[in-house]
């Protein structure tokens, strides 16, 4: 069973970005003040705990509480910030992303089939 961790520092993000050359990273950008984000977060957690491949690193960043990390992710990957948002990172680059109601167990499953 896979698990997820919260990242709160730029150093943690930079390390994950480097590690993405060895294994993909699925980032969940989550707003603790948004009902849509709460639903997406529930989908992400259920996916990770029940059906996610263990060959992928799963992380969550709170976009309000860890704004510098959230902003750096958008900047480093060239992906416009949205919340909620999931971004799949491989080899230091964004290979897939989606946001809002498109964050579902099915969409996450399909995205990870490609890596």
Backbone torsions as a table, in degrees:
resi	resn	phi	psi	omega
1	UNK	NA	130.2	179.9
2	UNK	-78.8	163.3	176.0
3	UNK	-138.1	170.2	179.9
4	UNK	-126.2	163.0	174.6
5	UNK	-139.2	152.4	176.4
6	UNK	-87.7	137.5	172.9
7	UNK	-110.6	141.6	-174.8
8	UNK	-131.9	-6.2	-176.8
9	UNK	-125.6	155.1	176.1
10	UNK	-62.9	-34.4	179.6
11	UNK	-62.9	-41.9	178.2
12	UNK	-62.8	-43.2	178.5
13	UNK	-62.0	-46.5	-179.3
14	UNK	-60.4	-38.9	178.1
15	UNK	-65.3	-43.5	177.6
16	UNK	-62.5	-41.1	179.0
17	UNK	-60.1	-42.7	176.2
18	UNK	-65.4	-42.1	-178.6
19	UNK	-66.3	-20.6	-177.9
20	UNK	-65.5	-11.0	174.5
21	UNK	-75.2	-20.2	179.8
22	UNK	-100.8	-36.3	176.6
23	UNK	-150.4	144.0	-177.9
24	UNK	-62.8	157.0	178.4
25	UNK	-126.0	129.5	175.3
26	UNK	-108.5	112.8	-176.5
27	UNK	-98.4	132.6	172.6
28	UNK	-111.5	116.2	174.7
29	UNK	-94.2	117.5	-169.1
30	UNK	-124.5	131.9	173.8
31	UNK	-100.7	123.4	-179.6
32	UNK	-77.2	-0.9	-179.1
33	UNK	-113.7	16.3	-172.4
34	UNK	-130.6	128.2	-179.2
35	UNK	-68.2	-34.6	177.0
36	UNK	-64.1	-41.4	178.6
37	UNK	-65.0	-36.6	178.5
38	UNK	-61.6	-40.9	177.9
39	UNK	-66.7	-43.3	178.9
40	UNK	-64.6	-39.5	179.3
41	UNK	-62.2	-39.9	177.6
42	UNK	-63.2	-42.9	177.2
43	UNK	-60.9	-45.4	-179.7
44	UNK	-60.4	-49.3	-178.4
45	UNK	-62.4	-42.2	178.8
46	UNK	-63.5	-44.2	177.6
47	UNK	-57.6	-51.1	-176.6
48	UNK	-62.5	-40.9	-174.9
49	UNK	-80.8	-16.1	-175.1
50	UNK	-121.9	-27.5	-172.6
51	UNK	-139.7	2.5	-174.4
52	UNK	-78.4	139.3	174.6
53	UNK	-64.1	140.8	-178.7
54	UNK	-80.6	-1.3	179.9
55	UNK	-86.1	3.1	-178.2
56	UNK	-117.0	144.8	174.7
57	UNK	-90.7	131.2	-177.8
58	UNK	-114.7	124.2	-178.7
59	UNK	-135.9	157.7	177.3
60	UNK	-131.4	140.4	173.4
61	UNK	-127.6	130.7	176.4
62	UNK	-82.8	119.1	-170.2
63	UNK	-69.8	-26.5	179.0
64	UNK	-86.0	-51.6	-176.4
65	UNK	-69.0	-30.3	-178.5
66	UNK	-122.6	49.6	-175.7
67	UNK	-54.7	-42.8	179.1
68	UNK	-59.4	-37.0	179.0
69	UNK	-69.1	-45.8	178.7
70	UNK	-58.9	-45.0	179.0
71	UNK	-64.2	-40.3	-179.3
72	UNK	-66.0	-38.6	177.5
73	UNK	-58.5	-48.4	178.9
74	UNK	-60.1	-43.7	-178.5
75	UNK	-66.5	-49.2	-177.2
76	UNK	-63.6	-34.5	-175.1
77	UNK	-96.9	-9.5	-178.3
78	UNK	66.7	33.0	-178.6
79	UNK	-112.6	125.0	178.5
80	UNK	-59.8	133.1	-179.3
81	UNK	-65.8	133.4	170.2
82	UNK	-139.9	160.3	177.7
83	UNK	-148.5	123.5	0.8
84	UNK	-76.8	159.0	-178.1
85	UNK	-154.2	141.7	170.4
86	UNK	-118.0	139.7	-178.9
87	UNK	-133.2	127.5	175.3
88	UNK	-96.6	125.8	-175.4
89	UNK	-117.3	129.7	175.2
90	UNK	-141.6	135.9	179.9
91	UNK	55.4	36.1	176.2
92	UNK	76.8	10.7	-176.8
93	UNK	-132.0	154.1	174.2
94	UNK	-74.6	127.8	177.7
95	UNK	-113.3	-11.6	178.8
96	UNK	-168.3	145.6	171.1
97	UNK	-155.0	157.4	175.0
98	UNK	-153.9	169.4	-177.5
99	UNK	-147.3	171.3	175.0
100	UNK	51.0	-128.8	-173.6
101	UNK	-72.0	-6.5	178.0
102	UNK	-81.9	-5.9	177.2
103	UNK	-84.0	97.9	-179.3
104	UNK	-133.9	163.1	176.5
105	UNK	-57.0	-39.4	-179.4
106	UNK	-65.7	-45.3	-179.0
107	UNK	-66.1	-37.2	178.6
108	UNK	-67.3	-41.7	177.6
109	UNK	-59.4	-48.5	-179.0
110	UNK	-63.2	-39.2	-179.9
111	UNK	-63.6	-39.5	-176.7
112	UNK	-79.1	-14.0	176.6
113	UNK	-65.2	-25.5	-175.8
114	UNK	-81.7	-12.2	-177.4
115	UNK	-115.2	NA	NA
